[in-house]
Amino acid sequence: MIESGKHLEYIFGAYGLSALLIVLLSIWVVLSYKKQKNRLDTLKAMGLKRRSERTQIKPE
């Protein structure tokens, strides 16, 4: 069997870097979500609505 002692630093480093990257990306997604939600709330407070919520005039 291959001795893992020689490669433990590399393995732990790779796992640690991967875990750090996942945590940072998760934080980025949460912060981005909050920022977008605040923007939408501001627009909603101004009275702006989504285009899909507008009433459409039906041709007769």
C-alpha positions, 0 to 999 in steps of 0.5 A: 500500500502507498504511504500516505504520510508523504502526501498528507500536507498536499491532501489537507491543503487541497481539502482546506482550500476547497472548504475555504472556497466553498465558504467564501462563495456561500457568503458571496451568494448570501450577500448578493441575495441580500443586496438584490432584495434590498434593491427590489424592496426599494423599487417596490416602495417607489411603486414600481412593479414587475412587467409580468404584474401589469394588467394587459389590455385585451384587444376587442 
